[in-house]
Amino acid sequence: MRDLLFKNLTSTDKKRRIIASYETSDNQGVHSVIRRHFIYVIKEINNFNMQKPKSYLQVIRERNTNEMREKFYCRVKGSIFAIHGMKLYLVRYANSLRVDLSIVPLNAIEYRV
């Protein structure tokens, strides 16, 4: 069984967008939950000498053999400059991925024919 949920939120001035997905599945005795978030913010820049903010990467992996669980988390933050017409924009983004895996107890597994 697999469940998917998507969210696409855009601000009224179109300068901020949040896209999120949430997926759960049970496959061969493993329950997995996957969350993805993408956030984008656009800002017009008047100062052409502005330096771009530094990028950021974070990766965390956690494993618990006693509880038969595993977690993975990755987040990337950064920015890019974009030109549209005669205007300069700074596009800042933050993307994250979270994966949770766990063993499904045998009595909770449904067998469907």
Order of alpha helices (4+ residues) and beta strands (2+ residues): beta-beta-beta-beta-beta-beta
